[in-house]
Amino acid sequence: MSLPATTAEAPDLARENAVFRKVVRRIVPFLILCYVFSYLDRVNVGFAKLQMSEDLGFSEAAYGLGAGLFFIGYFLFEVPSNLMLQRIGARTWIARIMITWGVVSAGFMFVTNETTFYVLRFLLGAAEAGFYPGVILYCTYWFPSYRRARVIALFMSAIPVAGIFGNPLSGWIMDRFQGVNGWQGWQWMFLLEALPALAIGVATLFYLDDGVRDAKWLSEEEKDIVERAIAEDSAHKSVHGRVLDAFREPKVWLMCLIYFCFVMGQYALTFWMPTFVQSTGIEGNLAIGVLSAVPFLAALVAMNVFGRSADKRRERRWHLVIPSLMGAVGFSLAAGWSGSTALSLVALSFAAAGVLTCAPLFWSLPTAFLGGTAAAAGLAVINSVGNLAGFVSPYMIGALKDATGSTSIPMYVLALSLVVGAAAVLTTNKQVVNR
């Protein structure tokens, strides 16, 4: 009979669940906090644009180019940064990343022309390179794949959280501090929003552990449970011993294509959301900030609902395809409803819920088949190539907006990108990714 076996196994499963809940409580909230300020410092230039472009005489295309140059620095330094994290340890390297990006982000208060803007955006990308794929790699040290989608969805809740709190905060700082000490509101915003990254970077040195064996807050029994679950889960992976193996793996390049399509939509929202809202007739930085937060609230709910469902059902492909198509529909509707603030917010909320849900669920695909030394390089390659869309997307929107005076055509391009991404997801092997 199967009843005794079920009875005997239940306490083991309950104990394992309890241990992983403990790991989540210890690690994930801190990583979310790190990413909130990382993302805020990356995209607050979208709010600065409302004042800075006029003060410094930037065109829409010049702003889009500067916003996108972040990802060139990010692309060039991503793989070396992730390999350094694996070599010297997550605690030290993540702290280095945060402190460096805090310093560079504060430096934006001294921008006076397009050249300094471009240089600092490139340096910010170089400074932050490795943080996001480093955290994804770090999660593989602590969680088996069948627990990882929910964890990564929780971690990536930082993106909508940064929008929900960061947009109104940025608007308030720019209005409240305008003219204080002779500085513009956007200068104060860059300075004040950089300070938390510096403080959290120092705290990282004392809080994070490099791996399970270093965790003093876990008992020996708990460490064994975590390591056994990860070892059993990793048994099916193709373990590559060399960095170059990641570049020779065709599935890695398929992942690059899929992620590129999703990132096109993600950074269109985060860099241009204040401008989209302003274009519907809204005035005042604080009002724009509050309304810009609405789509991110929708995304916060959607990404965690989809993340839980994906882990519960151990199904990855359709949990990616559906939100991708949601994003495509949202952008298409936003293109046609740009004359109404209320309807635009509905469409942008639908787009944000779809696009931002894709990002955390996507990482269940490459981590399902990458293992060994090449995992660090493979994840970094996927993230860096995919994030080149962060260069293409804002520059494309700015150039087309300058040329046409409208955001409708860029919206349709973004919708098409998400449809292509959804189709590419369906070419993956469901037996490999559905774990």
Secondary structure, 3 states (H helix, E strand, C coil): CCHHHHHHHHHHHHHHHHHHHHHHHHHHHHHHHHHHHHHHHHHCHHHHHHHHHHHHCCCHHHHHHHHHHHHHHHHHHHHHHHHHHHHHCHHHHHHHHHHHHHHHHHHHHHCCCHHHHHHHHHHHHHHHCCHHHHHHHHHHHHCCHHHHHHHHHHHCCHHHHHHHHHHHHHHHHHHHCCCHHHCCHHHHHHHHHHHHHHHHHHHHHHHCCCCHHHCCCCCHHHHHHHHHHHHHHHCCCEEECCCHHHHHCHHHHHHHHHHHHHHHHHHHHHHHHHHHHHCCCCCCHHHHHHHHHHHHHHHHHHHHHHHHHHHHHCCCHHHHHHHHHHHHHHHHHHHHCCCCHHHHHHHHHHHHHHHHHHHHHHCCCHHHCEEEHHHHHHHHHHHHHHCCHHHHHHHHHHHHHHHHCCCHHHHHHHHHHHHHHHHHHCCCCHHHHCC
